[in-house]
């Protein structure tokens, strides 16, 4: 094991992070992933013209004939191709399709003043007036318009039901269904009146139909539960109820396997309704309920209804806290909502539960590689800091750099850090190129100290920072399951204390670009002899393997390379960019006494050039030097020397002062 020298100081008392255990869900303030951006309608469209915001019916599709007849909303228009993007109404989540104009039929909703007066009367509690207005509206305005007629009859059913006249309400609801058979609300109106009339089996059938058409309307699910519960109330033995619940579950499984996911939701909902009253104090029944909730979660997931899938996953977990499949459902819902970080940690937790390892590790691998796509609400929130200082005048702040502080390598290092001037750098920026400490709390302590001295602190982790050392809180209290989990925790910590690990435009046309990295064995010095018995950075735990970890970080960086390039394109100029990484981004840089096989991340070179960087700071090797290669100045300014010693008067490297410093010079910290 070729591990570098370890720190000898502990900062465990500084930790205020909760002990690791069951993964928490996203914080309340993290919004759910919004649907793709929609174009707002600029102005009302001309009569009969399809435009953004219009309702349409899909027709004449050959490749997707199953969509013909579906109602949709136009959300965008590609003027170049002439196609419209429409969001389909129906049981699935954000289901969209692009259509030619000839495959869309504009829906023109007819107005009815009589219906409007009925709606107003209903809201005001004048039910007799509402009933009269709706009947007049149907007779006078609904001829030839099935949609308007169904709406009026549905509203009439609601008014009659409110009066308590459920026999008449049922007739109105049935009239609505006759006009619009595939409209869930009509079936729901019928279900309500049938329920009140005591026709429970018919009520259940009506609500099943409503749920099939719209499986995520709480009222429809509640009505189906109520009808099912009342069917089981009198004269049914416990064993018969259990058998009925299992029959309904089996029907749900059959529907799920057949791809009829809304029907599966309906059957699992009924199974839950039958079984729930039997579960009080019965652990076996609780496990059965967990299975039903888990299965319904799977059906909702197939429909991409992630909030409902998550709620059922949580219900399964509550009923059976040690059951791995409940956590798989929760993780899948997090992943569907684009909360890849939470999904990954949830799957890892499931992997430790009995029977869960194989499935959970497979799902964790999917979440793992979704994280660096940076599409989660948490990532987007952090990315939003990119432009917060973009209006600050160029030259309004200086930029300094340092690497390999190793704040836990003796009291003198901590004393040096705490002794940094509290006034000299208040408006300035510091780049920390990795190896700040061996443990989470050491890294946190170092960043907190620097953040007190500088206005902004940017940081990339080094190999020491990613270690999970035995007999430290990283392994005994925080219990990081792997180095990705530790990295995610450090990102959370940076957000809490105000440090940053993502690029930013720190002044007008001045970009700071942290490049996360891991070594990739592929560049070796003269006389290098491969030795497969050597293990570098053995305290790190990479779920993808240490020979593949660098690709994960390269993928992460690519998102920001594109973002910087986009900002530069919008400005019409490259501006000035300073990039930094822990590992060496180019094979021409010397490693000193560090092992070649665990020092280079040469995939970074393309990213350094991609953002137009003219200065790149790196760390790791503790051999301070400066050289120009391919038009880029590469500079290392390590606090620690080769033997992990430092001078009490160690200084920062000034890299920007009104402009990027052509030959950076050290600057006193006092």
DRENNUDO-207186 format. One line per 8 residues: number of its first residue (from 1); for each residue x, y, z of C-alpha. Coordinates in Angstrom, 2 decimals, always signed. Example, Ala and Ser with C-alpha at 12.3 -4.5 7.8 and 13.67 -1.06 7.14 Angstrom:
2
1> +12.30 -4.50 +7.80; +13.67 -1.06 +7.14
% end
This chain:
670
1> +0.00 +0.00 +0.00; +1.60 +3.21 -1.25; -0.10 +5.75 +1.01; +1.43 +9.16 +1.68; +2.27 +10.43 +5.15; -0.79 +10.83 +7.36; -1.79 +13.81 +9.47; -1.34 +13.54 +13.23
9> -3.99 +16.00 +14.41; -7.66 +15.30 +15.03; -10.43 +17.87 +14.66; -13.20 +15.53 +15.80; -14.43 +17.96 +18.44; -15.23 +20.46 +15.67; -17.74 +18.16 +14.04; -21.40 +19.03 +14.17
17> -22.45 +16.62 +11.46; -24.97 +13.98 +12.43; -23.92 +10.38 +12.65; -24.32 +8.52 +9.39; -27.18 +6.08 +9.15; -30.34 +5.92 +7.11; -29.96 +8.44 +4.27; -32.03 +11.57 +4.51
25> -34.16 +12.76 +1.64; -33.55 +16.04 -0.17; -33.81 +19.14 +2.02; -37.16 +20.90 +1.97; -35.73 +23.86 +0.16; -34.49 +21.72 -2.73; -37.21 +21.96 -5.36; -38.33 +18.99 -7.38
33> -36.93 +18.88 -10.87; -39.05 +21.20 -13.01; -40.24 +20.09 -16.41; -38.31 +21.34 -19.45; -38.77 +25.04 -20.05; -41.90 +26.01 -21.89; -42.36 +29.02 -24.10; -44.90 +31.48 -22.70
41> -47.48 +32.51 -25.28; -46.34 +35.90 -26.51; -49.79 +37.00 -27.58; -53.20 +35.44 -28.15; -53.17 +33.34 -31.30; -55.42 +34.15 -34.20; -58.66 +32.14 -34.18; -58.09 +28.65 -35.54
49> -54.29 +28.92 -35.39; -52.22 +26.46 -33.35; -49.80 +28.26 -31.01; -48.03 +27.79 -27.69; -50.59 +27.44 -24.89; -53.33 +25.96 -27.09; -55.08 +22.68 -26.41; -54.92 +20.17 -29.26
57> -55.88 +16.62 -30.08; -53.26 +14.37 -31.66; -54.26 +12.69 -34.92; -52.86 +10.77 -37.86; -49.57 +9.62 -36.31; -48.24 +6.48 -37.97; -45.18 +5.75 -35.84; -47.11 +6.38 -32.59
65> -50.66 +5.44 -33.47; -51.31 +4.83 -29.77; -51.21 +8.59 -29.22; -53.92 +9.43 -31.74; -56.95 +10.94 -30.04; -54.96 +12.07 -26.99; -55.50 +15.58 -25.66; -52.35 +17.70 -25.28
73> -51.09 +21.21 -24.56; -48.69 +22.94 -26.98; -45.58 +23.92 -25.00; -43.09 +25.01 -27.68; -42.69 +25.60 -31.40; -39.54 +24.91 -33.40; -39.85 +27.50 -36.15; -36.99 +26.02 -38.14
81> -38.58 +22.58 -38.47; -42.15 +23.78 -38.12; -42.91 +21.15 -35.49; -44.76 +21.67 -32.22; -43.83 +20.05 -28.92; -46.93 +19.02 -26.99; -47.36 +17.74 -23.42; -49.87 +14.92 -23.38
89> -52.66 +14.72 -20.85; -53.06 +11.35 -19.21; -51.76 +9.07 -16.50; -48.05 +9.37 -17.24; -45.87 +12.14 -15.87; -44.28 +14.71 -18.18; -45.02 +12.86 -21.44; -44.17 +14.85 -24.56
97> -44.03 +14.37 -28.31; -43.07 +16.50 -31.32; -45.69 +16.73 -34.07; -46.17 +18.31 -37.46; -49.06 +20.81 -37.64; -51.12 +18.38 -39.74; -51.00 +15.87 -36.86; -52.69 +18.28 -34.46
105> -56.30 +19.36 -34.27; -56.99 +22.60 -32.43; -59.45 +22.29 -29.54; -61.76 +25.30 -29.38; -63.69 +25.41 -26.12; -67.13 +26.95 -26.46; -68.23 +29.59 -23.97; -71.56 +29.45 -22.16
113> -72.83 +32.40 -20.17; -75.47 +30.18 -18.55; -72.81 +27.72 -17.39; -70.76 +30.61 -15.98; -73.79 +31.80 -13.99; -74.24 +28.24 -12.71; -70.61 +28.09 -11.62; -70.97 +31.38 -9.73
121> -74.16 +30.19 -8.02; -72.51 +26.92 -7.00; -69.57 +28.74 -5.43; -71.97 +30.99 -3.51; -73.99 +28.01 -2.23; -77.13 +28.83 -4.27; -77.60 +25.25 -5.35; -81.15 +25.56 -6.78
129> -79.99 +28.41 -9.01; -76.90 +26.41 -10.03; -79.01 +23.40 -11.01; -81.39 +25.58 -13.05; -78.52 +27.38 -14.85; -76.72 +24.14 -15.70; -79.91 +22.58 -17.13; -80.59 +25.68 -19.19
137> -76.98 +25.75 -20.38; -77.13 +22.14 -21.49; -80.33 +22.66 -23.45; -79.31 +25.97 -25.04; -75.53 +25.81 -25.51; -74.25 +22.22 -25.63; -75.74 +21.01 -28.89; -73.02 +19.50 -31.07
145> -70.31 +20.06 -28.44; -69.71 +16.86 -26.48; -66.98 +18.37 -24.35; -69.04 +21.34 -23.19; -72.05 +19.10 -22.67; -70.05 +16.67 -20.52; -68.65 +19.52 -18.44; -72.11 +20.98 -17.82
153> -73.55 +17.57 -16.85; -70.59 +16.96 -14.52; -71.15 +20.32 -12.84; -74.86 +19.56 -12.60; -74.03 +16.24 -10.91; -71.86 +18.08 -8.40; -74.63 +20.55 -7.58; -77.25 +17.81 -7.20
161> -74.89 +15.75 -5.02; -74.32 +18.79 -2.85; -78.10 +19.03 -2.40; -78.21 +15.36 -1.43; -80.14 +14.28 -4.53; -77.79 +11.46 -5.51; -80.26 +9.66 -7.75; -80.49 +12.72 -10.00
169> -76.76 +13.37 -9.62; -76.02 +9.85 -10.85; -78.12 +10.41 -13.98; -76.23 +13.64 -14.71; -72.89 +11.89 -14.17; -73.93 +9.06 -16.50; -74.91 +11.64 -19.11; -71.42 +13.17 -18.80
177> -69.84 +9.73 -19.25; -71.96 +9.11 -22.33; -70.64 +12.31 -23.88; -66.99 +11.82 -22.79; -66.33 +8.17 -21.90; -62.59 +8.71 -21.38; -63.01 +11.62 -18.93; -62.13 +10.60 -15.39
185> -64.24 +13.25 -13.69; -67.50 +11.85 -15.03; -66.69 +8.41 -13.60; -65.71 +10.00 -10.30; -69.03 +11.89 -10.10; -70.86 +8.62 -10.70; -68.75 +6.84 -8.10; -69.60 +9.40 -5.44
193> -73.34 +9.13 -5.95; -73.27 +5.34 -6.21; -71.37 +5.29 -2.93; -74.00 +7.44 -1.24; -76.77 +5.28 -2.68; -75.17 +2.18 -1.18; -74.42 +0.61 -4.57; -70.91 -0.19 -3.43
201> -69.76 -2.62 -6.13; -70.83 -0.18 -8.86; -69.17 +2.68 -6.98; -65.95 +0.69 -6.80; -66.10 -0.01 -10.54; -66.64 +3.69 -11.31; -63.68 +4.72 -9.19; -61.52 +2.01 -10.79
209> -62.30 +3.58 -14.15; -61.51 +7.08 -12.84; -58.16 +5.89 -11.43; -57.34 +4.12 -14.69; -57.79 +7.40 -16.53; -56.10 +9.65 -13.92; -54.24 +7.57 -11.31; -52.74 +10.50 -9.39
217> -55.88 +12.39 -8.35; -56.14 +12.03 -4.58; -59.95 +12.25 -4.65; -60.25 +9.33 -7.03; -57.86 +7.18 -4.98; -59.71 +8.11 -1.78; -63.07 +7.25 -3.33; -61.76 +3.86 -4.46
225> -60.41 +3.17 -0.97; -63.72 +4.14 +0.65; -65.82 +2.01 -1.68; -63.51 -0.97 -1.12; -63.47 -0.55 +2.66; -67.28 -0.42 +2.83; -67.57 -3.56 +0.74; -65.55 -5.35 +3.44
233> -67.26 -3.91 +6.51; -70.01 -6.35 +7.37; -70.10 -10.13 +7.45; -66.63 -10.75 +6.03; -64.18 -12.82 +8.09; -60.57 -11.81 +8.62; -59.28 -14.74 +6.61; -61.61 -13.86 +3.73
241> -60.40 -10.25 +3.85; -56.79 -11.41 +3.73; -57.60 -13.66 +0.78; -59.37 -10.80 -1.00; -56.37 -8.51 -0.43; -54.03 -11.12 -1.90; -56.36 -11.58 -4.88; -56.32 -7.84 -5.53
249> -52.54 -7.74 -5.19; -52.26 -10.61 -7.69; -54.48 -8.69 -10.10; -52.22 -5.68 -9.63; -49.17 -7.80 -10.41; -50.85 -9.11 -13.57; -51.71 -5.57 -14.70; -48.19 -4.39 -13.91
257> -46.64 -7.22 -15.93; -49.01 -6.45 -18.82; -48.01 -2.76 -18.82; -51.41 -1.50 -17.63; -49.89 +0.59 -14.88; -52.98 +2.70 -13.97; -55.01 -0.49 -13.49; -52.19 -1.86 -11.33
265> -52.42 +1.29 -9.18; -56.16 +0.70 -8.78; -55.76 -2.93 -7.69; -52.94 -2.18 -5.23; -55.02 +0.69 -3.81; -57.90 -1.73 -3.17; -55.54 -4.29 -1.64; -54.25 -1.63 +0.76
273> -57.81 -0.62 +1.64; -58.76 -4.20 +2.53; -55.60 -4.96 +4.50; -54.98 -1.73 +6.42; -57.71 -2.25 +9.08; -56.21 -5.68 +9.86; -52.67 -4.47 +10.44; -52.85 -2.80 +13.87
281> -50.36 -4.60 +16.09; -49.83 -7.36 +13.52; -46.26 -7.39 +12.24; -46.98 -9.92 +9.50; -49.78 -7.70 +8.24; -47.43 -4.70 +8.36; -45.00 -6.54 +6.09; -47.87 -7.38 +3.74
289> -48.84 -3.71 +3.62; -45.21 -2.82 +2.92; -45.30 -5.18 -0.07; -48.52 -3.63 -1.39; -47.12 -0.10 -1.00; -43.87 -1.15 -2.64; -45.73 -2.64 -5.60; -47.85 +0.47 -6.03
297> -44.69 +2.55 -5.86; -43.33 +0.48 -8.75; -46.51 +1.12 -10.76; -46.31 +4.87 -10.12; -42.66 +4.78 -11.15; -43.60 +3.16 -14.44; -45.96 +6.09 -14.95; -43.12 +8.50 -14.04
305> -45.29 +9.84 -11.23; -42.31 +10.20 -8.93; -43.90 +12.04 -6.00; -46.48 +9.27 -5.63; -43.80 +6.60 -6.09; -41.75 +8.25 -3.35; -44.70 +8.49 -0.95; -45.45 +4.78 -1.36
313> -41.78 +3.89 -0.96; -41.70 +5.84 +2.28; -44.89 +4.09 +3.43; -43.29 +0.70 +2.71; -40.21 +1.73 +4.71; -42.32 +2.90 +7.65; -44.13 -0.44 +7.75; -40.98 -2.53 +7.30
321> -37.89 -0.45 +8.21; -35.40 -3.24 +7.55; -36.74 -4.31 +4.16; -34.32 -3.49 +1.37; -36.95 -3.25 -1.36; -38.61 -0.25 +0.30; -35.32 +1.63 -0.05; -34.98 +0.53 -3.66
329> -38.36 +2.13 -4.34; -37.33 +5.32 -2.54; -34.05 +5.43 -4.43; -35.79 +4.91 -7.76; -38.16 +7.79 -6.99; -35.27 +10.06 -6.03; -33.54 +9.14 -9.27; -36.69 +9.79 -11.27
337> -36.96 +13.22 -9.63; -33.34 +13.86 -10.65; -32.10 +13.75 -7.06; -29.19 +11.50 -8.07; -27.14 +12.24 -4.94; -29.92 +11.11 -2.60; -30.71 +8.12 -4.79; -27.10 +6.97 -4.65
345> -26.90 +7.16 -0.87; -30.28 +5.42 -0.53; -29.19 +2.54 -2.74; -25.96 +2.13 -0.73; -28.00 +1.93 +2.45; -30.21 -0.74 +0.86; -27.12 -2.72 -0.13; -26.33 -3.30 +3.55
353> -29.79 -4.72 +4.30; -30.50 -8.42 +4.18; -30.98 -9.63 +0.61; -30.46 -6.22 -0.93; -26.85 -6.15 -2.05; -27.10 -7.34 -5.65; -30.08 -5.20 -6.72; -29.02 -2.15 -4.72
361> -25.46 -2.08 -6.05; -26.75 -2.34 -9.60; -29.09 +0.61 -9.06; -26.39 +2.56 -7.22; -24.15 +2.27 -10.29; -26.84 +3.98 -12.39; -27.24 +6.80 -9.87; -23.47 +7.13 -9.51
369> -22.98 +8.08 -13.15; -26.00 +10.38 -13.16; -24.48 +12.57 -10.42; -21.78 +14.21 -12.61; -24.41 +15.19 -15.17; -25.30 +17.89 -12.58; -29.00 +17.85 -13.39; -30.28 +17.55 -9.82
377> -32.06 +20.48 -8.13; -29.23 +20.56 -5.60; -26.59 +20.83 -8.33; -28.56 +23.46 -10.23; -28.92 +25.56 -7.10; -25.15 +25.51 -6.61; -24.46 +26.17 -10.28; -26.54 +29.33 -9.96
385> -23.64 +30.92 -8.07; -21.73 +30.93 -11.36; -22.78 +34.48 -12.28; -23.38 +36.12 -8.90; -20.25 +38.32 -9.24; -20.27 +38.62 -13.03; -21.07 +42.34 -12.82; -18.20 +43.17 -10.49
393> -15.62 +45.33 -12.27; -12.57 +43.59 -13.60; -9.72 +44.11 -11.15; -12.03 +44.59 -8.15; -10.47 +41.57 -6.39; -7.12 +39.82 -6.30; -6.81 +36.07 -6.66; -4.36 +33.94 -4.68
401> -3.56 +30.23 -4.75; -2.09 +27.52 -2.56; -2.09 +23.73 -2.45; -1.22 +20.86 -0.12; -1.84 +22.71 +3.14; -2.30 +19.48 +5.17; -3.73 +21.39 +8.07; -3.71 +18.28 +10.27
409> +0.09 +17.78 +9.97; +1.12 +19.46 +13.19; +0.16 +22.44 +15.32; +2.48 +24.74 +13.37; +0.35 +24.40 +10.22; -2.82 +25.27 +12.11; -1.04 +28.20 +13.74; +0.09 +29.43 +10.32
417> -3.45 +29.28 +8.96; -5.05 +30.99 +11.93; -2.38 +33.70 +11.81; -3.31 +34.82 +8.30; -4.30 +38.48 +8.24; -7.97 +39.09 +8.92; -8.00 +42.32 +6.86; -5.50 +41.92 +3.99
425> -7.63 +39.56 +1.89; -11.19 +40.50 +2.88; -12.16 +41.40 -0.69; -10.07 +38.73 -2.38; -10.34 +35.17 -3.68; -8.35 +32.06 -2.72; -7.89 +28.89 -4.77; -7.06 +25.78 -2.74
433> -5.71 +23.02 -5.00; -6.38 +20.01 -2.80; -4.90 +18.04 +0.09; -6.24 +20.29 +2.79; -6.57 +17.44 +5.31; -6.92 +13.70 +5.75; -10.41 +13.80 +7.28; -13.72 +15.51 +6.68
441> -13.36 +17.62 +9.82; -9.81 +18.65 +8.94; -10.95 +19.84 +5.50; -13.86 +21.65 +7.11; -11.60 +23.33 +9.66; -9.20 +24.51 +6.97; -11.91 +25.89 +4.70; -13.61 +27.66 +7.60
449> -10.35 +29.37 +8.51; -9.73 +30.47 +4.92; -13.31 +31.65 +4.50; -12.87 +33.98 +7.47; -9.91 +35.57 +5.69; -11.13 +35.71 +2.05; -14.34 +36.85 +0.41; -14.54 +33.74 -1.76
457> -12.73 +30.41 -1.40; -12.65 +27.83 -4.20; -11.50 +24.30 -3.47; -10.85 +20.99 -5.19; -10.21 +17.82 -3.17; -6.93 +15.96 -3.35; -6.19 +12.32 -2.65; -5.69 +12.91 +1.10
465> -9.05 +14.71 +1.25; -10.79 +11.69 -0.28; -9.30 +9.17 +2.15; -11.53 +7.36 +4.63; -9.00 +6.60 +7.31; -9.66 +3.88 +9.87; -10.11 +4.97 +13.48; -11.21 +8.49 +12.53
473> -14.70 +9.93 +12.58; -14.82 +9.45 +8.81; -15.14 +5.72 +9.48; -16.42 +5.52 +13.08; -19.07 +8.25 +13.29; -19.72 +9.67 +9.85; -19.26 +6.18 +8.39; -18.74 +7.27 +4.81
481> -19.55 +4.21 +2.72; -17.18 +5.30 -0.03; -15.23 +8.31 -1.26; -18.11 +9.53 -3.44; -20.31 +9.78 -0.35; -17.53 +11.71 +1.38; -17.20 +14.00 -1.64; -20.95 +14.70 -1.58
489> -20.72 +15.45 +2.14; -17.88 +17.90 +1.49; -19.99 +19.64 -1.16; -22.79 +20.01 +1.37; -20.32 +21.31 +3.92; -18.87 +23.83 +1.46; -22.34 +25.16 +0.79; -22.99 +25.52 +4.52
497> -19.82 +27.49 +5.23; -19.73 +29.45 +1.96; -16.81 +27.73 +0.22; -17.17 +26.60 -3.41; -16.24 +23.64 -5.60; -17.83 +24.83 -8.85; -16.57 +27.38 -11.41; -17.68 +31.00 -11.39
505> -17.29 +34.25 -13.23; -15.76 +36.12 -10.30; -15.47 +39.47 -12.11; -16.47 +40.68 -15.55; -14.93 +38.22 -18.02; -12.70 +36.66 -15.34; -13.38 +32.97 -14.72; -12.16 +30.71 -11.93
513> -12.44 +27.06 -12.97; -11.92 +24.31 -10.36; -11.32 +21.00 -12.17; -12.04 +17.95 -10.04; -9.67 +15.09 -10.74; -8.27 +11.71 -9.86; -5.10 +10.09 -11.11; -5.26 +7.85 -14.15
521> -2.33 +5.47 -14.47; -1.14 +5.96 -18.02; +1.72 +8.45 -17.81; +4.94 +7.12 -16.35; +8.36 +8.59 -15.84; +11.60 +7.27 -17.31; +12.54 +3.82 -16.07; +9.08 +3.13 -14.64
529> +8.45 -0.57 -14.04; +4.78 -1.53 -13.54; +4.10 -3.35 -10.28; +0.59 -4.75 -9.88; +1.25 -5.51 -6.22; +1.28 -1.80 -5.35; -1.95 -0.11 -4.23; -1.98 +3.68 -4.20
537> -4.25 +5.68 -1.88; -5.63 +2.55 -0.28; -7.73 +4.63 +2.14; -9.88 +5.75 -0.80; -12.93 +3.69 -1.70; -14.03 +4.26 -5.27; -17.22 +2.36 -6.20; -16.20 +2.41 -9.87
545> -12.60 +1.39 -9.08; -9.55 +3.62 -8.78; -8.64 +3.05 -12.43; -12.00 +4.45 -13.59; -12.61 +7.20 -11.01; -10.89 +9.83 -13.19; -13.60 +9.41 -15.86; -16.27 +10.34 -13.32
553> -14.48 +13.62 -12.57; -13.82 +14.34 -16.24; -17.57 +13.95 -16.87; -18.30 +16.35 -14.00; -15.88 +18.95 -15.41; -17.28 +18.70 -18.94; -20.54 +20.30 -17.74; -18.64 +23.36 -16.58
561> -16.36 +23.54 -19.58; -19.50 +23.90 -21.69; -20.93 +26.48 -19.28; -17.79 +28.63 -19.38; -17.63 +28.32 -23.17; -21.27 +29.40 -23.42; -20.62 +32.47 -21.26; -17.58 +33.34 -23.37
569> -19.58 +32.92 -26.56; -22.31 +35.22 -25.28; -19.68 +37.88 -24.45; -17.96 +37.46 -27.78; -14.59 +37.07 -26.06; -12.62 +34.50 -24.09; -11.88 +36.82 -21.22; -9.40 +35.55 -18.64
577> -9.60 +32.10 -17.08; -7.61 +30.54 -14.25; -8.08 +26.82 -13.82; -6.78 +24.61 -11.03; -6.71 +20.94 -10.10; -4.99 +18.72 -7.59; -3.49 +16.20 -9.98; -1.11 +17.02 -12.83
585> -3.07 +17.81 -16.02; -0.28 +17.22 -18.52; +2.34 +14.50 -18.85; +5.23 +16.95 -19.33; +5.12 +18.12 -15.71; +7.59 +16.48 -13.30; +6.32 +14.50 -10.33; +9.37 +14.87 -8.09
593> +9.30 +12.04 -5.57; +5.61 +11.23 -6.07; +4.67 +8.00 -7.89; +3.99 +8.61 -11.59; +1.19 +6.04 -11.63; -0.79 +8.06 -9.07; -0.05 +11.66 -10.05; -1.35 +12.45 -13.54
601> -4.84 +13.18 -14.81; -3.94 +14.02 -18.39; -7.57 +14.15 -19.54; -7.65 +17.56 -17.86; -5.35 +19.13 -20.47; -8.15 +19.34 -23.03; -10.44 +20.90 -20.41; -7.77 +23.46 -19.43
609> -7.56 +24.56 -23.07; -11.33 +24.23 -23.46; -12.03 +27.07 -21.01; -9.26 +29.22 -22.47; -7.14 +29.08 -19.34; -3.79 +30.82 -19.59; -2.80 +29.86 -16.02; -3.32 +26.52 -14.32
617> -2.51 +25.77 -10.69; -1.90 +22.19 -9.60; -0.83 +20.42 -6.41; -0.05 +16.92 -5.14; +3.70 +16.63 -5.78; +5.01 +19.23 -3.27; +7.58 +20.52 -5.79; +6.98 +24.19 -6.45
625> +7.80 +25.28 -9.96; +6.44 +27.22 -12.92; +6.61 +26.40 -16.62; +4.84 +27.27 -19.85; +3.59 +24.44 -22.07; +1.34 +24.89 -25.08; +0.62 +28.52 -24.26; -0.50 +27.77 -20.69
633> +1.54 +28.56 -17.59; +1.43 +25.66 -15.13; +2.33 +26.63 -11.58; +2.48 +24.78 -8.27; +2.61 +26.56 -4.93; +2.48 +23.92 -2.20; +2.54 +24.86 +1.46; +4.19 +21.56 +2.31
641> +7.60 +20.54 +1.08; +8.57 +17.08 -0.10; +8.99 +15.89 +3.49; +5.73 +17.48 +4.72; +7.49 +20.38 +6.39; +6.69 +24.04 +5.89; +8.27 +27.38 +6.64; +6.54 +29.42 +9.36
649> +6.57 +32.41 +6.98; +4.97 +30.48 +4.08; +3.14 +32.72 +1.62; +0.30 +32.63 -0.89; +0.80 +32.80 -4.65; -0.70 +35.91 -6.23; -2.11 +34.90 -9.62; -4.41 +37.82 -10.47
657> -4.10 +41.51 -9.72; -5.95 +43.61 -12.28; -5.05 +40.92 -14.79; -3.60 +37.42 -14.72; -0.07 +37.75 -13.42; +2.32 +36.65 -16.17; +4.83 +35.31 -13.67; +3.02 +34.79 -10.37
665> +4.84 +35.84 -7.22; +4.41 +34.89 -3.59; +2.56 +37.26 -1.28; +2.87 +37.48 +2.49; -0.05 +36.16 +4.51; +0.37 +38.72 +7.28
% end
